[in-house]
Amino acid sequence: RIDQHGDVDALFDELLSKGEESEAVQDERIPYWADLWPSAIAMSLHLLRSELITPATTVTEIGCGLGLPGIVAGMLGAKEVIFSDYLEEALVFARRNWALNNSSAARFERMDWREPNPAFAADLLLASDVAYEQRFFDHLPQAFRALTRPGGRILFSEPGRGVAKDFLAGLPGRGFEVKTTMVTGEWNNL
């Protein structure tokens, strides 16, 4: 079960009401976190169908938003799950959603992927719908390296946006091996 903020438009209006001089407005801290995005659902379905998670797997989710992929990783028995997001409001909802679905411990850490904290590195890095703005394209590969342990994997999902195609096409040139998989299915948020 995933609890969502009831009114994303109200969150956006609240951001804009801070004025153009506000750091939050200048940094474009748009409340993308408040929606359950199809890419998070697809990543979660992929995790459920794969054998990526073992009892020894450590997981970090960047840009976690509501936290669905990390929650699924925890439900599948990951050794440790770290949820990270730039916005504290997202971590509040991710923590709430974790508690609705899992009684074990998890970590919730505020982190800007433009300045990744290597202490949060894991065996499996979950990055769902994070390549939505070109201004992040140079930062994401650096975050991927800093947050993935040697021999680890990155599970990246996105809905096929044109802006992300260039990002994905550039990853092999930065030393990443890219394998694509199309995921389909239904999600029942009970």
FENDA-V986169 format. One record per residue. SS is DSSP state (alpha for helix, beta for strand, coil for the rest). PSI is psi in whole degrees, -180 to 180 (* if undefined). Layout:
ss;psi
SS;PSI
SS;PSI
This chain:
ss;psi
coil;138
coil;121
coil;131
coil;154
coil;137
coil;-22
coil;90
alpha;-37
alpha;-39
alpha;-38
alpha;-42
alpha;-43
alpha;-40
alpha;-42
alpha;-50
alpha;-31
coil;-14
coil;-16
coil;157
coil;-25
coil;-11
coil;138
alpha;-39
alpha;-39
alpha;-44
alpha;-35
coil;4
coil;54
coil;63
coil;137
coil;55
alpha;-28
alpha;-23
alpha;-10
coil;150
coil;104
coil;147
alpha;-33
alpha;-35
alpha;-38
alpha;-46
alpha;-43
alpha;-42
alpha;-42
alpha;-40
alpha;-44
alpha;-42
alpha;-32
alpha;-11
coil;-179
coil;36
coil;-28
coil;125
coil;171
coil;-14
coil;-5
coil;129
beta;143
beta;136
beta;132
beta;123
beta;148
coil;47
coil;-25
coil;-124
coil;-14
coil;12
alpha;-51
alpha;-42
alpha;-37
alpha;-45
alpha;-42
alpha;-42
alpha;-42
alpha;-27
coil;-1
coil;20
coil;144
coil;-43
beta;141
beta;127
beta;124
beta;131
beta;144
beta;157
coil;-28
coil;129
alpha;-35
alpha;-39
alpha;-42
alpha;-33
alpha;-47
alpha;-39
alpha;-42
alpha;-44
alpha;-44
alpha;-37
alpha;-47
alpha;-31
alpha;-22
alpha;-12
coil;136
coil;-5
coil;174
coil;149
coil;163
beta;145
beta;111
beta;130
beta;125
coil;138
coil;122
alpha;-8
alpha;-17
alpha;71
coil;145
coil;110
alpha;-17
alpha;-16
alpha;10
coil;145
beta;171
beta;-34
beta;121
beta;124
beta;124
beta;92
beta;120
coil;48
coil;-12
coil;58
coil;-10
coil;133
alpha;-27
alpha;-14
alpha;-6
alpha;-31
alpha;-27
alpha;-35
alpha;-47
alpha;-36
alpha;-42
alpha;-41
alpha;-46
alpha;-45
alpha;-28
alpha;6
beta;124
beta;158
beta;133
beta;0
beta;178
beta;157
beta;127
beta;113
beta;130
beta;145
coil;156
coil;13
coil;24
coil;143
alpha;-39
alpha;-29
alpha;-19
alpha;-44
alpha;-39
alpha;-51
alpha;-42
alpha;-28
alpha;-13
alpha;-43
alpha;-36
alpha;-14
alpha;11
coil;12
coil;140
coil;129
coil;128
coil;130
coil;145
coil;134
coil;128
coil;130
coil;159
coil;177
coil;149
coil;129
coil;107
coil;80
coil;*
